Amino acid sequence: MFISSAFAQTAPAAAAEGGNMMSSLTGMLPLVLMFVVLYFVMIRPQMKRQKEHRAMIDAIAKGDEVATAGGIVGKVTRLSEGFLHLEIASNVEVQIQRSAVVQVLPKGSVK
């Protein structure tokens, strides 16, 4: 009689363990869903913008007119590995990093 009641007491605990595993997975579901939404709303578009910006910077050629992050507008006169030389006025040339370019302007924008 003593042994049978001991088995009877452990049976609900064993059943609860299986249910506990399911409830912990169900509790993690909102966290997983939030991460998936975050990925598609924030991370993926940012990666796409970075890829487009990198392609734009790689496509810059001599004679292109560009705008920088600091607001400087000029014509590309020389290119090097990580830098550009911009002519911002007659006989005034500045050297900037390629990553500072935010936009390639249409031809004729810079006077």
N, C-alpha and C positions, 0 to 999 in steps of 0.2 A: 503494500500500500504506500509506503514512503517513497519508493522509486517511481511509481506511476504518477504521483503528484509532482515530482521533480520534472519529469518529462512534460507534464501538462503545463508547467510554468515556463519552460523554455520554448514551447511551440509558438506562442504569440510573438516572442522576441525574434525568432527566426523569420516569421512572416513579416514582421515590421522591418527587418533588415532589407529584405527585397523591396519593400515599399519605400524605404528610406533612400535607396539608390535611385529609384525613379523620381522621387521628389527633389533630390539634389540635381539631377539632370534637368528637370523642369525649372528649377530655380536659376540655373545657368542660361536657360534659353533667352531671356530678355537681354542679358549681357552680350550673348553671341549676336542676336539680332541688331543690337545697337552698334556693334562693331561693323557688321555688314553694311548697315545704312551709312555709317561714318565713312567707310571706304568708298562707296559709290557717290556720296554727296561731296566729300572734301578731298580725299586723297587721290582718287583717280583723275578728276579734272585738273588738279594741281600738277600731276605728273604729265598730263597731256600738254598743259601750257609750257612747262619746262622743256619738253621735247620740241615744241614749235619754236620757242625762243632760241634754243640751241641750233636748230636748222637755219633760222634767220641769221644768226650771228655767223655761222659757217658759210653762208651764201653771200656775205658782204664782199663787194669787189671795189677796186679803185674807181673813183668817180661817183660812187653812190652818195646820196645825201641822207644823213641820219640825224636823229635826235637822241640825246643822252638822258640818263636818269636825272642829271643835274640841270637839265633844260638847255643845254648847249646844242645849237643846230649848226651843222657844217658839212663840208664835202670831204670825203675820204681821199687823201692824197697818197698815203703809204700804208701798207699792211705789214705786220709782223706776226709772230706766233700768238702772242697774248695781247697785243696792243694795236691801236689804230692811230694814225696821224690825221687830224681834222684841220682843214683850213676854215677858220671861222670868220675871217675878214681878209682883205688883201694883205699878203705877206705876214699873216698871223696864223701860226700853226700850233696846235696843242696835241699832246699825246694822251690818249685815254685807254683804259682797259676795254677789251672787246665786250665784256659782260655788262659794261655801263650803257651800251646801246639798247634803247627800248623800242625804237621804231625806225624802219627804213622808209624815208619819205619819197614821194613821187618826184621824178626829174623836174627841175625848174622851181622847186620850192624855195631853195636858198638863192638869194639874189646877191 
